[in-house]
Amino acid sequence: MAPSRSANVKRLVLCVFLLLAATLARPLPGADDLLQRVRARITRSQPFRVDFIQQVYIDGEKTMEESGVIVFADRTRVKWQYLDPEDKTFILEKGRYRFYDKENNQLLRGSIGRRSEELIWELLLSDRPGEAASWDKASRTIRLRLDGENGVQELKIRVGADNLPERVEQAAASDVTTVYLFRNYRSRVTLANGEFELALPADVEIIEE
């Protein structure tokens, strides 16, 4: 069964912070230096834009692929602009998200402050967000195990030679795996006025989550 739109939004909320998750993980022998370099590079780069591809696999079969651009202002303000195959916009500001699905003319709104989602904040604020299960130096990949109310999730974060994340794989207990590919980072960009505003039609359907 394909995940619901609500489930996709929550999965996206979590992945917003995966760019920083590796930098806050419990140190592993040989990995701590890389984590510090990743953290420093992300800090120097923001605000940045990066192209992304999002792929969803169910039982190993790819069921969806979407692409677009991320605008990462800082850890409290992030925008995912989906461009292909559909125009959708996800905006996170200070713990609240808005997800506009243009094709269905729906706006989903919610908070990531509930207990079921507080792990996201742990990824940002705790010095022990999850178990760093393994570290592969050759592939520059860190594997994390995150325990939550919905079971164990495993994250594999591959870091490029420029010390920025280039691939994140998120596997959930439901046999749904989401892969994010990040390409073409543009660092220290100038953000336009209204970058995090949405122009919505008067008849938009608003769904509170």
TIMAR-609936 format. One line per field, with one value per residue (C-alpha): residue in three letters; x, y, z. Coordinates in nm, 2 decimals. Example, Ala and Ser with C-alpha at 12.3 -4.5 7.8 and 13.67 -1.06 7.14 Angstrom:
<pts>
residu <- [ALA|SER]
x <- [1.23|1.37]
y <- [-0.45|-0.11]
z <- [0.78|0.71]
</pts>
This chain:
<pts>
residu <- [MET|ALA|PRO|SER|ARG|SER|ALA|ASN|VAL|LYS|ARG|LEU|VAL|LEU|CYS|VAL|PHE|LEU|LEU|LEU|ALA|ALA|THR|LEU|ALA|ARG|PRO|LEU|PRO|GLY|ALA|ASP|ASP|LEU|LEU|GLN|ARG|VAL|ARG|ALA|ARG|ILE|THR|ARG|SER|GLN|PRO|PHE|ARG|VAL|ASP|PHE|ILE|GLN|GLN|VAL|TYR|ILE|ASP|GLY|GLU|LYS|THR|MET|GLU|GLU|SER|GLY|VAL|ILE|VAL|PHE|ALA|ASP|ARG|THR|ARG|VAL|LYS|TRP|GLN|TYR|LEU|ASP|PRO|GLU|ASP|LYS|THR|PHE|ILE|LEU|GLU|LYS|GLY|ARG|TYR|ARG|PHE|TYR|ASP|LYS|GLU|ASN|ASN|GLN|LEU|LEU|ARG|GLY|SER|ILE|GLY|ARG|ARG|SER|GLU|GLU|LEU|ILE|TRP|GLU|LEU|LEU|LEU|SER|ASP|ARG|PRO|GLY|GLU|ALA|ALA|SER|TRP|ASP|LYS|ALA|SER|ARG|THR|ILE|ARG|LEU|ARG|LEU|ASP|GLY|GLU|ASN|GLY|VAL|GLN|GLU|LEU|LYS|ILE|ARG|VAL|GLY|ALA|ASP|ASN|LEU|PRO|GLU|ARG|VAL|GLU|GLN|ALA|ALA|ALA|SER|ASP|VAL|THR|THR|VAL|TYR|LEU|PHE|ARG|ASN|TYR|ARG|SER|ARG|VAL|THR|LEU|ALA|ASN|GLY|GLU|PHE|GLU|LEU|ALA|LEU|PRO|ALA|ASP|VAL|GLU|ILE|ILE|GLU|GLU]
x <- [0.00|0.14|0.20|-0.06|0.01|0.01|0.27|0.48|0.47|0.59|0.86|0.96|0.96|1.21|1.43|1.45|1.69|1.89|2.14|2.23|2.16|2.50|2.67|2.50|2.54|2.72|3.09|3.23|3.60|3.74|3.42|3.42|3.66|3.44|3.13|3.29|3.40|3.04|2.89|3.14|3.07|2.69|2.73|2.95|2.73|2.39|2.18|2.21|2.02|2.06|1.88|1.72|1.57|1.34|1.27|1.03|1.06|0.81|0.93|1.23|1.03|1.05|0.70|0.77|1.04|1.01|1.27|1.31|1.51|1.57|1.62|1.80|1.80|1.89|1.78|1.45|1.36|1.36|1.17|1.14|1.01|0.89|0.91|0.87|0.63|0.40|0.43|0.43|0.58|0.68|0.78|0.91|0.94|1.01|0.85|0.54|0.50|0.29|0.26|0.08|-0.03|-0.11|-0.27|-0.52|-0.54|-0.48|-0.27|-0.17|-0.06|0.08|0.34|0.64|0.63|0.41|0.57|0.55|0.78|1.00|1.28|1.33|1.42|1.66|1.84|1.91|1.95|2.07|2.43|2.29|2.02|2.04|2.27|2.55|2.54|2.83|3.07|3.21|3.52|3.57|3.22|3.21|2.87|2.73|2.45|2.22|1.95|1.66|1.41|1.07|0.70|0.66|0.95|1.31|1.42|1.76|1.94|2.24|2.40|2.68|2.90|3.08|3.43|3.31|3.19|2.83|2.56|2.50|2.27|2.04|1.85|1.57|1.43|1.13|0.98|0.69|0.92|0.91|1.25|1.30|1.62|1.72|1.99|2.15|2.33|2.47|2.50|2.49|2.63|2.57|2.29|2.08|1.72|1.45|1.19|0.89|1.10|0.90|0.56|0.29|0.06|-0.26|-0.59|-0.90|-1.06|-0.77|-0.87|-0.69|-0.62|-0.50|-0.29]
y <- [0.00|0.34|0.58|0.85|1.22|1.28|1.01|1.16|1.50|1.37|1.17|1.49|1.68|1.43|1.45|1.83|1.77|1.49|1.74|1.81|1.47|1.32|1.62|1.57|1.19|1.01|1.01|0.69|0.61|0.77|0.95|1.24|1.45|1.41|1.50|1.82|1.91|1.85|2.06|2.34|2.32|2.34|2.64|2.82|2.74|2.86|3.00|2.76|2.60|2.24|2.03|1.71|1.39|1.20|0.83|0.61|0.23|-0.01|-0.37|-0.28|-0.15|0.22|0.36|0.73|0.98|1.36|1.64|2.00|2.26|2.30|2.64|2.60|2.94|2.79|2.51|2.68|2.78|2.53|2.52|2.22|2.33|2.03|2.09|1.75|1.58|1.81|2.15|2.13|2.34|2.24|2.52|2.47|2.77|2.75|2.42|2.46|2.33|2.42|2.18|2.31|2.06|2.28|2.00|1.91|2.27|2.16|2.32|2.09|2.26|2.12|2.13|1.90|1.97|1.67|1.39|1.15|1.39|1.52|1.30|1.56|1.81|1.56|1.54|1.91|1.98|1.67|1.54|1.19|1.18|0.81|0.52|0.56|0.19|0.19|0.41|0.31|0.52|0.40|0.51|0.80|0.67|0.70|0.47|0.57|0.38|0.60|0.45|0.62|0.54|0.40|0.16|0.17|0.38|0.34|0.63|0.60|0.94|0.96|1.26|1.39|1.51|1.86|1.76|1.81|1.53|1.39|1.09|1.00|0.67|0.64|0.29|0.25|-0.07|-0.05|-0.16|0.19|0.33|0.69|0.80|1.16|1.26|1.61|1.78|2.12|2.31|2.69|2.84|3.18|3.27|3.58|3.50|3.69|3.89|3.66|3.35|3.16|3.30|3.11|3.26|3.07|3.08|3.19|2.85|2.65|2.36|2.39|2.07|2.10|1.80]
z <- [0.00|-0.09|0.19|0.24|0.16|0.54|0.59|0.31|0.47|0.80|0.63|0.46|0.79|0.92|0.62|0.64|0.93|0.79|0.64|1.01|1.16|1.09|1.24|1.58|1.60|1.88|1.77|1.61|1.60|1.28|1.21|1.45|1.24|0.93|1.13|1.25|0.90|0.77|1.04|0.97|0.59|0.64|0.87|0.62|0.33|0.46|0.32|0.04|-0.25|-0.36|-0.63|-0.50|-0.63|-0.40|-0.46|-0.27|-0.27|-0.14|-0.09|-0.30|-0.60|-0.69|-0.68|-0.70|-0.81|-0.77|-0.80|-0.73|-0.53|-0.16|0.00|0.33|0.51|0.85|1.08|1.14|0.78|0.50|0.17|-0.06|-0.40|-0.60|-0.98|-1.14|-1.21|-1.00|-0.86|-0.48|-0.20|0.15|0.39|0.75|0.97|1.35|1.40|1.18|0.83|0.53|0.24|-0.07|-0.33|-0.64|-0.84|-0.57|-0.44|-0.08|0.19|0.48|0.80|1.11|1.39|1.44|1.82|1.91|2.10|1.81|1.62|1.89|1.76|1.49|1.75|1.91|1.58|1.60|1.97|2.14|2.16|2.15|1.88|1.80|1.78|1.52|1.42|1.18|0.99|0.64|0.58|0.22|0.11|0.36|0.48|0.83|0.94|1.22|1.41|1.54|1.78|1.79|1.86|1.51|1.54|1.43|1.14|0.98|0.81|0.58|0.51|0.24|0.25|-0.06|-0.10|-0.04|0.30|0.22|0.23|-0.12|-0.05|0.23|0.26|0.52|0.58|0.80|0.96|0.71|0.42|0.28|0.19|0.08|-0.10|-0.13|-0.37|-0.34|-0.62|-0.72|-0.39|-0.42|-0.11|0.06|-0.17|-0.14|-0.05|-0.22|-0.02|0.03|-0.02|0.24|0.15|-0.04|-0.30|-0.25|-0.44|-0.25|-0.27|-0.14|0.09|0.42|0.62|0.97|1.09]
</pts>
